[in-house]
């Protein structure tokens, strides 16, 4: 029986050893996967930081090209200032378009008034010639 007990103990020990090794393998796989996730996350963060850095550089370059005052501002302040300027430019453009429409309307009114003046002159010219032809008849009487 001692032999059978030793075998049973050896099998139990082997099973425990196999279970431990399986558990260690699982923990290693989990550790590897976590390392991969961390590497991906860090890689994405680095890419985002690089993109933000490029945006900041682009904004600064644009600021230098547009206005020396911008060179002292950060990207957020530059964006705010550009937005404000865009709003002012849009309002100015809208006023310009309104004034153009008013100018076209005024030009049409002037054109109509000139046509009426010409019509009145033509009418007066006819009545002057009519008066001139009637005048000799009036002096007969």
Backbone as CSV, one residue per row, in Angstrom:
resi,resn,N_x,N_y,N_z,CA_x,CA_y,CA_z,C_x,C_y,C_z
1,UNK,0.790,-1.179,0.000,0.000,0.000,0.000,0.840,1.253,0.000
2,UNK,1.924,1.128,0.536,2.822,2.266,0.565,3.205,2.639,-0.855
3,UNK,3.373,1.629,-1.680,3.735,1.883,-3.071,2.591,2.605,-3.766
4,UNK,1.360,2.141,-3.548,0.201,2.775,-4.154,0.058,4.189,-3.613
5,UNK,0.262,4.415,-2.374,0.165,5.739,-1.769,1.213,6.670,-2.325
6,UNK,2.421,6.129,-2.546,3.469,6.967,-3.122,3.102,7.377,-4.536
7,UNK,2.516,6.385,-5.233,2.106,6.717,-6.598,0.996,7.763,-6.598
8,UNK,0.041,7.619,-5.735,-1.064,8.572,-5.649,-0.525,9.939,-5.261
9,UNK,0.419,9.967,-4.344,1.017,11.244,-3.937,1.812,11.850,-5.077
10,UNK,2.519,10.978,-5.839,3.293,11.453,-6.981,2.391,12.000,-8.065
11,UNK,1.254,11.320,-8.280,0.301,11.812,-9.281,-0.305,13.142,-8.843
12,UNK,-0.614,13.230,-7.564,-1.182,14.471,-7.053,-0.156,15.599,-7.174
13,UNK,1.089,15.281,-6.884,2.147,16.287,-6.992,2.339,16.697,-8.442
14,UNK,2.285,15.712,-9.358,2.432,16.007,-10.783,1.274,16.869,-11.257
15,UNK,0.062,16.532,-10.801,-1.105,17.340,-11.175,-0.965,18.760,-10.633
16,UNK,-0.481,18.910,-9.405,-0.286,20.230,-8.820,0.781,20.996,-9.582
17,UNK,1.845,20.301,-9.937,2.933,20.911,-10.698,2.410,21.376,-12.053
18,UNK,1.624,20.545,-12.757,1.072,20.898,-14.068,0.114,22.081,-13.943
19,UNK,-0.702,22.067,-12.899,-1.644,23.163,-12.679,-0.895,24.454,-12.398
20,UNK,0.184,24.357,-11.623,0.980,25.540,-11.304,1.630,26.093,-12.565
21,UNK,2.183,25.181,-13.389,2.821,25.609,-14.629,1.793,26.243,-15.574
22,UNK,0.599,25.669,-15.632,-0.468,26.229,-16.474,-0.858,27.620,-15.981
23,UNK,-0.946,27.748,-14.662,-1.286,29.042,-14.076,-0.191,30.065,-14.374
24,UNK,1.074,29.636,-14.271,2.194,30.537,-14.570,2.154,30.954,-16.037
25,UNK,1.862,30.018,-16.935,1.749,30.342,-18.359,0.634,31.363,-18.601
26,UNK,-0.497,31.165,-17.944,-1.623,32.096,-18.092,-1.227,33.483,-17.590
27,UNK,-0.580,33.550,-16.447,-0.149,34.834,-15.886,0.850,35.509,-16.830
28,UNK,1.782,34.717,-17.427,2.739,35.284,-18.380,2.023,35.851,-19.602
29,UNK,1.018,35.099,-20.104,0.253,35.569,-21.265,-0.491,36.858,-20.935
30,UNK,-1.081,36.891,-19.760,-1.790,38.103,-19.322,-0.807,39.265,-19.228
31,UNK,0.364,39.004,-18.652,1.393,40.036,-18.541,1.834,40.528,-19.915
32,UNK,2.017,39.602,-20.859,2.402,39.989,-22.228,1.310,40.829,-22.880
33,UNK,0.067,40.400,-22.697,-1.047,41.152,-23.285,-1.163,42.551,-22.673
34,UNK,-0.972,42.646,-21.367,-1.006,43.958,-20.704,0.130,44.846,-21.212
35,UNK,1.291,44.249,-21.423,2.422,45.015,-21.964,2.107,45.515,-23.370
36,UNK,1.439,44.676,-24.177,1.052,45.097,-25.525,0.031,46.232,-25.481
37,UNK,-0.939,46.103,-24.588,-1.945,47.154,-24.431,-1.268,48.455,-24.007
38,UNK,-0.352,48.384,-23.073,0.365,49.566,-22.593,1.197,50.191,-23.722
39,UNK,1.856,49.347,-24.510,2.658,49.850,-25.626,1.771,50.551,-26.647
40,UNK,0.626,49.951,-26.952,-0.308,50.569,-27.899,-0.807,51.896,-27.351
41,UNK,-1.197,51.889,-26.080,-1.700,53.120,-25.455,-0.642,54.203,-25.466
42,UNK,0.581,53.854,-25.079,1.667,54.842,-25.091,1.955,55.309,-26.511
43,UNK,1.890,54.386,-27.460,2.115,54.760,-28.848,1.062,55.747,-29.335
44,UNK,-0.184,55.520,-28.960,-1.252,56.432,-29.357,-1.090,57.783,-28.672
45,UNK,-0.717,57.766,-27.426,-0.501,59.017,-26.706,0.638,59.794,-27.351
46,UNK,1.711,59.098,-27.713,2.830,59.771,-28.371,2.410,60.365,-29.707
47,UNK,1.584,59.626,-30.455,1.096,60.128,-31.743,0.228,61.365,-31.529
48,UNK,-0.655,61.306,-30.522,-1.507,62.458,-30.225,-0.675,63.659,-29.784
49,UNK,0.325,63.419,-28.960,1.190,64.522,-28.529,1.922,65.123,-29.719
50,UNK,2.386,64.274,-30.623,3.075,64.764,-31.822,2.117,65.582,-32.681
51,UNK,0.868,65.104,-32.818,-0.130,65.837,-33.607,-0.430,67.191,-32.972
52,UNK,-0.564,67.216,-31.655,-0.801,68.487,-30.963,0.394,69.427,-31.110
53,UNK,1.572,68.867,-31.051,2.776,69.682,-31.257,2.814,70.259,-32.655
54,UNK,2.447,69.452,-33.642,2.410,69.931,-35.024,1.345,71.013,-35.187
55,UNK,0.194,70.830,-34.532,-0.859,71.836,-34.577,-0.367,73.146,-33.976
56,UNK,0.298,73.054,-32.852,0.844,74.252,-32.201,1.842,74.940,-33.117
57,UNK,2.704,74.164,-33.761,3.696,74.740,-34.684,3.009,75.394,-35.876
58,UNK,1.985,74.721,-36.428,1.246,75.291,-37.557,0.543,76.587,-37.155
59,UNK,-0.070,76.580,-35.985,-0.760,77.778,-35.504,0.228,78.918,-35.296
60,UNK,1.388,78.603,-34.760,2.400,79.637,-34.555,2.908,80.186,-35.888
61,UNK,3.120,79.294,-36.860,3.563,79.727,-38.189,2.508,80.624,-38.831
62,UNK,1.247,80.207,-38.742,0.161,81.009,-39.286,0.092,82.361,-38.581
63,UNK,0.283,82.352,-37.284,0.257,83.592,-36.514,1.355,84.537,-36.986
64,UNK,2.548,83.992,-37.198,3.650,84.847,-37.673,3.318,85.442,-39.031
65,UNK,2.674,84.658,-39.861,2.326,85.141,-41.191,1.215,86.179,-41.142
66,UNK,0.286,86.031,-40.210,-0.858,86.933,-40.146,-0.601,88.191,-39.329
67,UNK,0.013,88.025,-38.208,0.104,89.156,-37.299,1.200,88.896,-36.271
68,UNK,2.060,89.843,-36.081,3.154,89.688,-35.130,2.631,89.509,-33.703
69,UNK,1.482,90.093,-33.394,0.904,89.966,-32.054,0.615,88.510,-31.717
70,UNK,0.213,87.730,-32.724,-0.125,86.333,-32.493,1.063,85.513,-32.002
71,UNK,2.250,85.913,-32.340,3.413,85.098,-31.983,3.552,84.931,-30.478
72,UNK,2.931,85.821,-29.721,3.016,85.734,-28.263,1.869,84.916,-27.665
73,UNK,0.932,84.491,-28.491,-0.236,83.772,-28.004,-0.087,82.277,-28.227
74,UNK,-0.795,81.497,-27.434,-0.835,80.056,-27.630,-1.893,79.699,-28.657
75,UNK,-1.977,78.428,-28.990,-2.898,77.958,-30.022,-4.347,78.326,-29.700
76,UNK,-4.756,78.177,-28.451,-6.150,78.473,-28.080,-6.464,79.949,-28.266
77,UNK,-5.573,80.828,-27.833,-5.800,82.272,-27.980,-5.779,82.674,-29.445
78,UNK,-4.904,82.026,-30.226,-4.855,82.308,-31.661,-6.180,81.922,-32.305
79,UNK,-6.689,80.749,-31.957,-7.964,80.285,-32.509,-9.091,81.245,-32.135
80,UNK,-9.091,81.711,-30.899,-10.112,82.651,-30.445,-10.015,83.959,-31.219
81,UNK,-8.806,84.472,-31.366,-8.596,85.734,-32.091,-8.998,85.584,-33.553
82,UNK,-8.623,84.480,-34.177,-8.998,84.256,-35.575,-10.506,84.131,-35.724
83,UNK,-11.150,83.487,-34.759,-12.598,83.360,-34.790,-13.255,84.734,-34.695
84,UNK,-12.749,85.577,-33.815,-13.279,86.932,-33.669,-13.096,87.718,-34.964
85,UNK,-11.915,87.603,-35.544,-11.652,88.308,-36.804,-12.553,87.792,-37.925
86,UNK,-12.789,86.492,-37.945,-13.669,85.914,-38.959,-15.082,86.454,-38.799
87,UNK,-15.556,86.555,-37.571,-16.895,87.093,-37.328,-16.989,88.533,-37.814
88,UNK,-15.955,89.350,-37.517,-15.951,90.746,-37.980,-15.919,90.812,-39.499
89,UNK,-15.086,89.980,-40.109,-14.989,89.970,-41.573,-16.306,89.529,-42.192
90,UNK,-16.964,88.549,-41.579,-18.254,88.089,-42.095,-19.301,89.191,-42.000
91,UNK,-19.314,89.900,-40.893,-20.260,91.008,-40.723,-19.972,92.111,-41.743
92,UNK,-18.703,92.410,-41.955,-18.317,93.426,-42.934,-18.732,92.986,-44.332
93,UNK,-18.521,91.712,-44.634,-18.910,91.186,-45.942,-20.418,91.284,-46.134
94,UNK,-21.178,90.961,-45.089,-22.638,91.060,-45.170,-23.057,92.508,-45.421
95,UNK,-22.396,93.459,-44.754,-22.705,94.877,-44.971,-22.365,95.286,-46.397
96,UNK,-21.256,94.811,-46.895,-20.853,95.108,-48.265,-21.889,94.582,-49.257
97,UNK,-22.337,93.354,-49.044,-23.351,92.779,-49.931,-24.651,93.589,-49.874
98,UNK,-25.036,94.016,-48.672,-26.247,94.833,-48.520,-26.085,96.149,-49.263
99,UNK,-24.908,96.786,-49.123,-24.655,98.051,-49.812,-24.640,97.866,-51.331
100,UNK,-24.120,96.743,-51.806,-24.144,96.467,-53.248,-25.580,96.362,-53.749
101,UNK,-26.428,95.662,-52.979,-27.837,95.537,-53.374,-28.513,96.911,-53.388
102,UNK,-28.220,97.726,-52.382,-28.796,99.067,-52.321,-28.298,99.916,-53.485
103,UNK,-27.044,99.757,-53.851,-26.475,100.510,-54.974,-27.145,100.112,-56.279
104,UNK,-27.389,98.814,-56.468,-28.081,98.342,-57.672,-29.494,98.917,-57.704
105,UNK,-30.167,98.901,-56.574,-31.526,99.441,-56.492,-31.515,100.938,-56.804
106,UNK,-30.563,101.666,-56.243,-30.462,103.107,-56.499,-30.164,103.372,-57.974
107,UNK,-29.295,102.565,-58.575,-28.969,102.733,-59.998,-30.215,102.496,-60.851
108,UNK,-31.032,101.506,-60.473,-32.278,101.250,-61.202,-33.239,102.430,-61.063
109,UNK,-33.308,103.022,-59.878,-34.177,104.179,-59.663,-33.694,105.369,-60.498
110,UNK,-32.381,105.567,-60.551,-31.816,106.658,-61.357,-32.141,106.434,-62.827
111,UNK,-31.998,105.206,-63.266,-32.282,104.869,-64.656,-33.748,105.142,-64.998
112,UNK,-34.652,104.734,-64.096,-36.076,105.002,-64.317,-36.356,106.509,-64.328
113,UNK,-35.715,107.228,-63.411,-35.925,108.678,-63.356,-35.418,109.340,-64.639
114,UNK,-34.274,108.896,-65.146,-33.750,109.452,-66.404,-34.718,109.177,-67.548
115,UNK,-35.276,107.959,-67.574,-36.234,107.615,-68.630,-37.467,108.504,-68.534
116,UNK,-37.928,108.770,-67.317,-39.092,109.646,-67.137,-38.777,111.068,-67.561
117,UNK,-37.564,111.527,-67.263,-37.152,112.872,-67.679,-37.117,112.950,-69.199
118,UNK,-36.556,111.937,-69.846,-36.500,111.919,-71.308,-37.906,111.892,-71.901
119,UNK,-38.782,111.110,-71.268,-40.163,111.042,-71.737,-40.840,112.397,-71.581
120,UNK,-40.581,113.051,-70.453,-41.177,114.370,-70.223,-40.629,115.383,-71.220
121,UNK,-39.334,115.313,-71.500,-38.742,116.224,-72.482,-39.368,115.993,-73.850
122,UNK,-39.551,114.740,-74.210,-40.150,114.425,-75.501,-41.574,114.944,-75.552
123,UNK,-42.279,114.782,-74.471,-43.657,115.254,-74.398,-43.686,116.784,-74.488
124,UNK,-42.788,117.448,-73.780,-42.711,118.912,-73.810,-42.334,119.380,-75.207
125,UNK,-41.457,118.660,-75.860,-41.057,119.019,-77.221,-42.233,118.939,-78.162
126,UNK,-43.087,117.945,-77.981,-44.275,117.818,-78.829,-45.251,118.944,-78.531
127,UNK,-45.396,119.262,-77.242,-46.340,120.335,-76.922,-45.780,121.672,-77.361
128,UNK,-44.467,121.863,-77.370,-43.880,123.110,-77.868,-44.122,123.221,-79.365
129,UNK,-43.945,122.121,-80.082,-44.185,122.191,-81.524,-45.675,122.343,-81.807
130,UNK,-46.511,121.772,-80.959,-47.955,121.939,-81.105,-48.328,123.391,-80.865
131,UNK,-47.757,124.015,-79.837,-48.013,125.427,-79.543,-47.530,126.297,-80.702
132,UNK,-46.365,125.913,-81.236,-45.818,126.706,-82.344,-46.734,126.616,-83.558
133,UNK,-47.336,125.460,-83.785,-48.243,125.355,-84.940,-49.591,125.998,-84.653
134,UNK,-50.002,126.069,-83.386,-51.279,126.691,-83.027,-51.115,128.204,-82.970
135,UNK,-49.982,128.735,-82.638,-49.757,130.154,-82.457,-50.183,130.953,-83.726
136,UNK,-49.819,130.562,-84.934,-50.276,131.346,-86.089,-51.799,131.364,-86.210
137,UNK,-52.438,130.301,-85.799,-53.895,130.277,-85.893,-54.519,131.214,-84.869
138,UNK,-53.874,131.318,-83.702,-54.393,132.197,-82.643,-54.239,133.657,-83.050
139,UNK,-53.229,134.017,-83.768,-52.995,135.404,-84.147,-53.935,135.828,-85.296
140,UNK,-54.625,134.945,-85.940,-55.551,135.251,-87.031,-56.808,135.922,-86.462
141,UNK,-57.150,135.618,-85.348,-58.400,136.042,-84.846,-58.473,137.306,-84.189
